[in-house]
Amino acid sequence: MTGKGSDPDQTSEDSRLVSLEERLDRAEAAEAKRTAGTASPESDANYRLGNRVLAELLGGLIGGALFGWLIDRIAGTSPWGLLGMLFMGIVVAFRNIIRIASGPRK
């Protein structure tokens, strides 16, 4: 009994959706134009390098602390195993970061 075009609420809702889609398209086009010049392969490579350095640092600290805690639990040498392995983790993390920094640029 009720067709698609006979309901006045549905037609006004369709026009609102069309208007919304048009505004979204304009906003997406403006955003694409704004960010087109800023994203470069060099900045992407720097971002990846920064993430790698952060992962090395956190991995060394967390890994050293975890192994030290396990040694303390097993050997009962609290807190010396934790402190020693945490120091070793820091040394390894900084050695890896220095190796990354002095490596060849790609």
Chimera marker file (.cmm) of the C-alpha trace (Angstrom):
<marker_set name="trace">
<marker id="1" x="0.000" y="0.000" z="0.000" r="1" g="1" b="0" radius="0.5"/>
<marker id="2" x="2.784" y="2.400" z="0.827" r="1" g="1" b="0" radius="0.5"/>
<marker id="3" x="5.275" y="2.893" z="-1.989" r="1" g="1" b="0" radius="0.5"/>
<marker id="4" x="8.821" y="4.161" z="-1.753" r="1" g="1" b="0" radius="0.5"/>
<marker id="5" x="8.052" y="7.663" z="-2.962" r="1" g="1" b="0" radius="0.5"/>
<marker id="6" x="4.793" y="8.176" z="-1.078" r="1" g="1" b="0" radius="0.5"/>
<marker id="7" x="6.297" y="8.544" z="2.420" r="1" g="1" b="0" radius="0.5"/>
<marker id="8" x="7.416" y="12.167" z="2.999" r="1" g="1" b="0" radius="0.5"/>
<marker id="9" x="9.745" y="11.185" z="5.870" r="1" g="1" b="0" radius="0.5"/>
<marker id="10" x="11.648" y="8.762" z="3.677" r="1" g="1" b="0" radius="0.5"/>
<marker id="11" x="12.292" y="11.309" z="0.931" r="1" g="1" b="0" radius="0.5"/>
<marker id="12" x="13.577" y="13.872" z="3.420" r="1" g="1" b="0" radius="0.5"/>
<marker id="13" x="15.794" y="11.215" z="4.992" r="1" g="1" b="0" radius="0.5"/>
<marker id="14" x="17.176" y="10.305" z="1.559" r="1" g="1" b="0" radius="0.5"/>
<marker id="15" x="18.014" y="13.943" z="0.831" r="1" g="1" b="0" radius="0.5"/>
<marker id="16" x="19.787" y="14.219" z="4.190" r="1" g="1" b="0" radius="0.5"/>
<marker id="17" x="21.829" y="11.112" z="3.404" r="1" g="1" b="0" radius="0.5"/>
<marker id="18" x="22.757" y="12.465" z="-0.028" r="1" g="1" b="0" radius="0.5"/>
<marker id="19" x="23.766" y="15.775" z="1.546" r="1" g="1" b="0" radius="0.5"/>
<marker id="20" x="25.833" y="13.953" z="4.168" r="1" g="1" b="0" radius="0.5"/>
<marker id="21" x="27.585" y="11.854" z="1.534" r="1" g="1" b="0" radius="0.5"/>
<marker id="22" x="28.405" y="14.977" z="-0.485" r="1" g="1" b="0" radius="0.5"/>
<marker id="23" x="29.877" y="16.697" z="2.576" r="1" g="1" b="0" radius="0.5"/>
<marker id="24" x="31.896" y="13.590" z="3.448" r="1" g="1" b="0" radius="0.5"/>
<marker id="25" x="33.258" y="13.406" z="-0.094" r="1" g="1" b="0" radius="0.5"/>
<marker id="26" x="34.299" y="17.069" z="0.046" r="1" g="1" b="0" radius="0.5"/>
<marker id="27" x="35.934" y="16.587" z="3.451" r="1" g="1" b="0" radius="0.5"/>
<marker id="28" x="37.824" y="13.488" z="2.263" r="1" g="1" b="0" radius="0.5"/>
<marker id="29" x="39.031" y="15.317" z="-0.843" r="1" g="1" b="0" radius="0.5"/>
<marker id="30" x="40.196" y="18.288" z="1.254" r="1" g="1" b="0" radius="0.5"/>
<marker id="31" x="42.009" y="15.973" z="3.672" r="1" g="1" b="0" radius="0.5"/>
<marker id="32" x="43.677" y="14.079" z="0.824" r="1" g="1" b="0" radius="0.5"/>
<marker id="33" x="44.866" y="17.371" z="-0.691" r="1" g="1" b="0" radius="0.5"/>
<marker id="34" x="46.112" y="18.594" z="2.702" r="1" g="1" b="0" radius="0.5"/>
<marker id="35" x="48.100" y="15.439" z="3.508" r="1" g="1" b="0" radius="0.5"/>
<marker id="36" x="49.348" y="14.693" z="-0.007" r="1" g="1" b="0" radius="0.5"/>
<marker id="37" x="52.569" y="16.674" z="0.381" r="1" g="1" b="0" radius="0.5"/>
<marker id="38" x="53.399" y="15.628" z="3.952" r="1" g="1" b="0" radius="0.5"/>
<marker id="39" x="53.614" y="11.852" z="3.592" r="1" g="1" b="0" radius="0.5"/>
<marker id="40" x="56.923" y="10.900" z="2.043" r="1" g="1" b="0" radius="0.5"/>
<marker id="41" x="58.868" y="7.644" z="1.921" r="1" g="1" b="0" radius="0.5"/>
<marker id="42" x="61.659" y="9.244" z="3.958" r="1" g="1" b="0" radius="0.5"/>
<marker id="43" x="59.354" y="10.162" z="6.840" r="1" g="1" b="0" radius="0.5"/>
<marker id="44" x="57.873" y="6.672" z="6.737" r="1" g="1" b="0" radius="0.5"/>
<marker id="45" x="61.361" y="5.153" z="6.952" r="1" g="1" b="0" radius="0.5"/>
<marker id="46" x="62.222" y="7.430" z="9.878" r="1" g="1" b="0" radius="0.5"/>
<marker id="47" x="59.021" y="6.389" z="11.631" r="1" g="1" b="0" radius="0.5"/>
<marker id="48" x="59.900" y="2.706" z="11.198" r="1" g="1" b="0" radius="0.5"/>
<marker id="49" x="63.439" y="3.337" z="12.451" r="1" g="1" b="0" radius="0.5"/>
<marker id="50" x="62.100" y="5.111" z="15.537" r="1" g="1" b="0" radius="0.5"/>
<marker id="51" x="59.769" y="2.215" z="16.249" r="1" g="1" b="0" radius="0.5"/>
<marker id="52" x="62.651" y="-0.234" z="15.879" r="1" g="1" b="0" radius="0.5"/>
<marker id="53" x="64.818" y="1.730" z="18.328" r="1" g="1" b="0" radius="0.5"/>
<marker id="54" x="61.943" y="1.908" z="20.817" r="1" g="1" b="0" radius="0.5"/>
<marker id="55" x="61.350" y="-1.839" z="20.498" r="1" g="1" b="0" radius="0.5"/>
<marker id="56" x="65.046" y="-2.562" z="21.097" r="1" g="1" b="0" radius="0.5"/>
<marker id="57" x="65.098" y="-0.379" z="24.193" r="1" g="1" b="0" radius="0.5"/>
<marker id="58" x="61.908" y="-1.775" z="25.693" r="1" g="1" b="0" radius="0.5"/>
<marker id="59" x="62.845" y="-5.335" z="24.754" r="1" g="1" b="0" radius="0.5"/>
<marker id="60" x="66.215" y="-5.061" z="26.471" r="1" g="1" b="0" radius="0.5"/>
<marker id="61" x="64.763" y="-3.565" z="29.629" r="1" g="1" b="0" radius="0.5"/>
<marker id="62" x="61.760" y="-5.863" z="29.911" r="1" g="1" b="0" radius="0.5"/>
<marker id="63" x="63.668" y="-8.978" z="28.851" r="1" g="1" b="0" radius="0.5"/>
<marker id="64" x="66.501" y="-8.318" z="31.296" r="1" g="1" b="0" radius="0.5"/>
<marker id="65" x="64.085" y="-7.621" z="34.124" r="1" g="1" b="0" radius="0.5"/>
<marker id="66" x="62.086" y="-10.768" z="33.378" r="1" g="1" b="0" radius="0.5"/>
<marker id="67" x="65.141" y="-13.032" z="33.231" r="1" g="1" b="0" radius="0.5"/>
<marker id="68" x="66.539" y="-11.438" z="36.382" r="1" g="1" b="0" radius="0.5"/>
<marker id="69" x="63.283" y="-11.956" z="38.226" r="1" g="1" b="0" radius="0.5"/>
<marker id="70" x="63.207" y="-15.603" z="37.121" r="1" g="1" b="0" radius="0.5"/>
<marker id="71" x="66.787" y="-16.117" z="38.295" r="1" g="1" b="0" radius="0.5"/>
<marker id="72" x="65.889" y="-14.568" z="41.650" r="1" g="1" b="0" radius="0.5"/>
<marker id="73" x="62.866" y="-16.837" z="42.014" r="1" g="1" b="0" radius="0.5"/>
<marker id="74" x="64.805" y="-19.981" z="41.129" r="1" g="1" b="0" radius="0.5"/>
<marker id="75" x="68.122" y="-19.264" z="42.885" r="1" g="1" b="0" radius="0.5"/>
<marker id="76" x="66.797" y="-17.126" z="45.746" r="1" g="1" b="0" radius="0.5"/>
<marker id="77" x="69.303" y="-14.332" z="45.102" r="1" g="1" b="0" radius="0.5"/>
<marker id="78" x="66.851" y="-11.473" z="45.370" r="1" g="1" b="0" radius="0.5"/>
<marker id="79" x="67.459" y="-8.633" z="44.256" r="1" g="1" b="0" radius="0.5"/>
<marker id="80" x="70.888" y="-9.265" z="42.719" r="1" g="1" b="0" radius="0.5"/>
<marker id="81" x="69.712" y="-11.406" z="39.800" r="1" g="1" b="0" radius="0.5"/>
<marker id="82" x="67.139" y="-8.795" z="38.831" r="1" g="1" b="0" radius="0.5"/>
<marker id="83" x="69.626" y="-5.927" z="39.099" r="1" g="1" b="0" radius="0.5"/>
<marker id="84" x="72.359" y="-7.767" z="37.226" r="1" g="1" b="0" radius="0.5"/>
<marker id="85" x="70.145" y="-8.912" z="34.368" r="1" g="1" b="0" radius="0.5"/>
<marker id="86" x="68.438" y="-5.523" z="34.155" r="1" g="1" b="0" radius="0.5"/>
<marker id="87" x="71.872" y="-3.931" z="33.753" r="1" g="1" b="0" radius="0.5"/>
<marker id="88" x="72.758" y="-6.526" z="31.090" r="1" g="1" b="0" radius="0.5"/>
<marker id="89" x="69.483" y="-5.786" z="29.285" r="1" g="1" b="0" radius="0.5"/>
<marker id="90" x="70.283" y="-2.070" z="29.261" r="1" g="1" b="0" radius="0.5"/>
<marker id="91" x="73.780" y="-2.755" z="27.898" r="1" g="1" b="0" radius="0.5"/>
<marker id="92" x="72.424" y="-5.018" z="25.153" r="1" g="1" b="0" radius="0.5"/>
<marker id="93" x="69.674" y="-2.526" z="24.252" r="1" g="1" b="0" radius="0.5"/>
<marker id="94" x="72.124" y="0.367" z="23.920" r="1" g="1" b="0" radius="0.5"/>
<marker id="95" x="74.553" y="-1.795" z="21.941" r="1" g="1" b="0" radius="0.5"/>
<marker id="96" x="71.753" y="-2.648" z="19.506" r="1" g="1" b="0" radius="0.5"/>
<marker id="97" x="70.652" y="0.992" z="19.258" r="1" g="1" b="0" radius="0.5"/>
<marker id="98" x="74.229" y="2.105" z="18.534" r="1" g="1" b="0" radius="0.5"/>
<marker id="99" x="74.525" y="-0.643" z="15.919" r="1" g="1" b="0" radius="0.5"/>
<marker id="100" x="71.274" y="0.518" z="14.279" r="1" g="1" b="0" radius="0.5"/>
<marker id="101" x="72.400" y="4.157" z="14.310" r="1" g="1" b="0" radius="0.5"/>
<marker id="102" x="75.828" y="3.445" z="12.848" r="1" g="1" b="0" radius="0.5"/>
<marker id="103" x="74.550" y="1.019" z="10.212" r="1" g="1" b="0" radius="0.5"/>
<marker id="104" x="74.202" y="1.832" z="6.530" r="1" g="1" b="0" radius="0.5"/>
<marker id="105" x="71.335" y="4.105" z="5.538" r="1" g="1" b="0" radius="0.5"/>
<marker id="106" x="68.814" y="2.585" z="3.163" r="1" g="1" b="0" radius="0.5"/>
<link id1="1" id2="2" r="1" g="1" b="0" radius="0.2"/>
<link id1="2" id2="3" r="1" g="1" b="0" radius="0.2"/>
<link id1="3" id2="4" r="1" g="1" b="0" radius="0.2"/>
<link id1="4" id2="5" r="1" g="1" b="0" radius="0.2"/>
<link id1="5" id2="6" r="1" g="1" b="0" radius="0.2"/>
<link id1="6" id2="7" r="1" g="1" b="0" radius="0.2"/>
<link id1="7" id2="8" r="1" g="1" b="0" radius="0.2"/>
<link id1="8" id2="9" r="1" g="1" b="0" radius="0.2"/>
<link id1="9" id2="10" r="1" g="1" b="0" radius="0.2"/>
<link id1="10" id2="11" r="1" g="1" b="0" radius="0.2"/>
<link id1="11" id2="12" r="1" g="1" b="0" radius="0.2"/>
<link id1="12" id2="13" r="1" g="1" b="0" radius="0.2"/>
<link id1="13" id2="14" r="1" g="1" b="0" radius="0.2"/>
<link id1="14" id2="15" r="1" g="1" b="0" radius="0.2"/>
<link id1="15" id2="16" r="1" g="1" b="0" radius="0.2"/>
<link id1="16" id2="17" r="1" g="1" b="0" radius="0.2"/>
<link id1="17" id2="18" r="1" g="1" b="0" radius="0.2"/>
<link id1="18" id2="19" r="1" g="1" b="0" radius="0.2"/>
<link id1="19" id2="20" r="1" g="1" b="0" radius="0.2"/>
<link id1="20" id2="21" r="1" g="1" b="0" radius="0.2"/>
<link id1="21" id2="22" r="1" g="1" b="0" radius="0.2"/>
<link id1="22" id2="23" r="1" g="1" b="0" radius="0.2"/>
<link id1="23" id2="24" r="1" g="1" b="0" radius="0.2"/>
<link id1="24" id2="25" r="1" g="1" b="0" radius="0.2"/>
<link id1="25" id2="26" r="1" g="1" b="0" radius="0.2"/>
<link id1="26" id2="27" r="1" g="1" b="0" radius="0.2"/>
<link id1="27" id2="28" r="1" g="1" b="0" radius="0.2"/>
<link id1="28" id2="29" r="1" g="1" b="0" radius="0.2"/>
<link id1="29" id2="30" r="1" g="1" b="0" radius="0.2"/>
<link id1="30" id2="31" r="1" g="1" b="0" radius="0.2"/>
<link id1="31" id2="32" r="1" g="1" b="0" radius="0.2"/>
<link id1="32" id2="33" r="1" g="1" b="0" radius="0.2"/>
<link id1="33" id2="34" r="1" g="1" b="0" radius="0.2"/>
<link id1="34" id2="35" r="1" g="1" b="0" radius="0.2"/>
<link id1="35" id2="36" r="1" g="1" b="0" radius="0.2"/>
<link id1="36" id2="37" r="1" g="1" b="0" radius="0.2"/>
<link id1="37" id2="38" r="1" g="1" b="0" radius="0.2"/>
<link id1="38" id2="39" r="1" g="1" b="0" radius="0.2"/>
<link id1="39" id2="40" r="1" g="1" b="0" radius="0.2"/>
<link id1="40" id2="41" r="1" g="1" b="0" radius="0.2"/>
<link id1="41" id2="42" r="1" g="1" b="0" radius="0.2"/>
<link id1="42" id2="43" r="1" g="1" b="0" radius="0.2"/>
<link id1="43" id2="44" r="1" g="1" b="0" radius="0.2"/>
<link id1="44" id2="45" r="1" g="1" b="0" radius="0.2"/>
<link id1="45" id2="46" r="1" g="1" b="0" radius="0.2"/>
<link id1="46" id2="47" r="1" g="1" b="0" radius="0.2"/>
<link id1="47" id2="48" r="1" g="1" b="0" radius="0.2"/>
<link id1="48" id2="49" r="1" g="1" b="0" radius="0.2"/>
<link id1="49" id2="50" r="1" g="1" b="0" radius="0.2"/>
<link id1="50" id2="51" r="1" g="1" b="0" radius="0.2"/>
<link id1="51" id2="52" r="1" g="1" b="0" radius="0.2"/>
<link id1="52" id2="53" r="1" g="1" b="0" radius="0.2"/>
<link id1="53" id2="54" r="1" g="1" b="0" radius="0.2"/>
<link id1="54" id2="55" r="1" g="1" b="0" radius="0.2"/>
<link id1="55" id2="56" r="1" g="1" b="0" radius="0.2"/>
<link id1="56" id2="57" r="1" g="1" b="0" radius="0.2"/>
<link id1="57" id2="58" r="1" g="1" b="0" radius="0.2"/>
<link id1="58" id2="59" r="1" g="1" b="0" radius="0.2"/>
<link id1="59" id2="60" r="1" g="1" b="0" radius="0.2"/>
<link id1="60" id2="61" r="1" g="1" b="0" radius="0.2"/>
<link id1="61" id2="62" r="1" g="1" b="0" radius="0.2"/>
<link id1="62" id2="63" r="1" g="1" b="0" radius="0.2"/>
<link id1="63" id2="64" r="1" g="1" b="0" radius="0.2"/>
<link id1="64" id2="65" r="1" g="1" b="0" radius="0.2"/>
<link id1="65" id2="66" r="1" g="1" b="0" radius="0.2"/>
<link id1="66" id2="67" r="1" g="1" b="0" radius="0.2"/>
<link id1="67" id2="68" r="1" g="1" b="0" radius="0.2"/>
<link id1="68" id2="69" r="1" g="1" b="0" radius="0.2"/>
<link id1="69" id2="70" r="1" g="1" b="0" radius="0.2"/>
<link id1="70" id2="71" r="1" g="1" b="0" radius="0.2"/>
<link id1="71" id2="72" r="1" g="1" b="0" radius="0.2"/>
<link id1="72" id2="73" r="1" g="1" b="0" radius="0.2"/>
<link id1="73" id2="74" r="1" g="1" b="0" radius="0.2"/>
<link id1="74" id2="75" r="1" g="1" b="0" radius="0.2"/>
<link id1="75" id2="76" r="1" g="1" b="0" radius="0.2"/>
<link id1="76" id2="77" r="1" g="1" b="0" radius="0.2"/>
<link id1="77" id2="78" r="1" g="1" b="0" radius="0.2"/>
<link id1="78" id2="79" r="1" g="1" b="0" radius="0.2"/>
<link id1="79" id2="80" r="1" g="1" b="0" radius="0.2"/>
<link id1="80" id2="81" r="1" g="1" b="0" radius="0.2"/>
<link id1="81" id2="82" r="1" g="1" b="0" radius="0.2"/>
<link id1="82" id2="83" r="1" g="1" b="0" radius="0.2"/>
<link id1="83" id2="84" r="1" g="1" b="0" radius="0.2"/>
<link id1="84" id2="85" r="1" g="1" b="0" radius="0.2"/>
<link id1="85" id2="86" r="1" g="1" b="0" radius="0.2"/>
<link id1="86" id2="87" r="1" g="1" b="0" radius="0.2"/>
<link id1="87" id2="88" r="1" g="1" b="0" radius="0.2"/>
<link id1="88" id2="89" r="1" g="1" b="0" radius="0.2"/>
<link id1="89" id2="90" r="1" g="1" b="0" radius="0.2"/>
<link id1="90" id2="91" r="1" g="1" b="0" radius="0.2"/>
<link id1="91" id2="92" r="1" g="1" b="0" radius="0.2"/>
<link id1="92" id2="93" r="1" g="1" b="0" radius="0.2"/>
<link id1="93" id2="94" r="1" g="1" b="0" radius="0.2"/>
<link id1="94" id2="95" r="1" g="1" b="0" radius="0.2"/>
<link id1="95" id2="96" r="1" g="1" b="0" radius="0.2"/>
<link id1="96" id2="97" r="1" g="1" b="0" radius="0.2"/>
<link id1="97" id2="98" r="1" g="1" b="0" radius="0.2"/>
<link id1="98" id2="99" r="1" g="1" b="0" radius="0.2"/>
<link id1="99" id2="100" r="1" g="1" b="0" radius="0.2"/>
<link id1="100" id2="101" r="1" g="1" b="0" radius="0.2"/>
<link id1="101" id2="102" r="1" g="1" b="0" radius="0.2"/>
<link id1="102" id2="103" r="1" g="1" b="0" radius="0.2"/>
<link id1="103" id2="104" r="1" g="1" b="0" radius="0.2"/>
<link id1="104" id2="105" r="1" g="1" b="0" radius="0.2"/>
<link id1="105" id2="106" r="1" g="1" b="0" radius="0.2"/>
</marker_set>
